[in-house]
Amino acid sequence: MSAHLETALREPKHLPQEQVEWIDDQIEAQLDEVKRLAKIVDSLTLLTKADAGLVQLERQPVQLAELVEEAFEDAQVLVVLVVLVVLVVLGDCTGNLTTGERHRLRQLLLILTDNAVKYNVPGGGIGISLRHVDGMAELKIMNAGEGIAQEMIDHVFDRFARGKNAQSKTEGCGLGLTIAQWIVHAHGGTIRLLDEGGGKTTVLVRLPAEVGETRSGIRRRVVPLLGESDVGL
C-alpha cells in the first residue's frame, strides 16, 4: 500500500478520480492511526513518569463546581459530535473547594465525560452531580447506556483494559480510566465504578474538600434539543 501511495503522490495528475479519492481515504486513515498511536505514547509517558514520582502537581485552591459546570457543557458538545440524542442532566452542584492542580482535575472530568458519551446509546442519558459529604467532595457521572460486563468491573482501571462492547464499537486505547485513577489518587481521593443495573453505570469520585459556595441548581438539556419525554434518564 505504501508503494502505491508513494507513486500516486509523485504523479497525482495522471490518476483517475476514483484512485485519487482512494488515496485520500488511505492518507486520512493513516493520519488517524498516527494520532491514535501518538495519544497512546503520550498517555504511557505520563503514567510511567507518574509511577516514578516524576510528575509534580501545581497545587492551588480549585472550585470543583466550576469544573463540573464545564463538564456539563462538554457533554453537550461531545454528544452532538457522535450524533446521539441523550438527556444531559446537571444535578446538585454544591460548592466544593479542594486543593490540587486545576488542569489535571479538568482532565479527569473530561475523561469521565467523554466515556459517558462514548458508552451511551440513542435515547440514553448522562447525569452529573457534585455534593459535599463528610468532608469530601462527591462527584458522580452516570451513564445510561449499555452497561458494563460484570467481569470488567474489577479491571476497568487496568492499563489497556477494554470490554467486548468497547473493542468492537468504540474508539480508544484503554488508558483513559487509568489516568483518571492516577489523577484522583494524586489528589488524595478515591474512584469507583458502580453497576447500577438496567444499563446504568456510575463513576463515583471522592476528593478531600471544604464546603464552598453553591453555584447552580438542577439543569436538564436534551441534546439535540427535543422534548424531555423523548428520552429517559
Buried (B, 14 or more C-beta within 10 A) or exposed (E): EEEEBEEBEEEEEEBEEEEEEBBEEBEEEEEEEEEEEEBBEEBBEBBEEBEEEEBEBEBEEBBBBBBBBBBBEBBBEBBEEEEBBBBBBBBBBBBBBBBBBBEBBBBBBBBBBBBBBBBBBEBBBBBBBBBBEEEBBBBBBBBBBBBBEEEBBEEBBBEEBBBEBBEEEEEBBBBBBBBBBBBBEBBEBEBBBBBEEEBBBBBBBBBBBEEBEBBBEEEEBBBEEEEEEEBEB
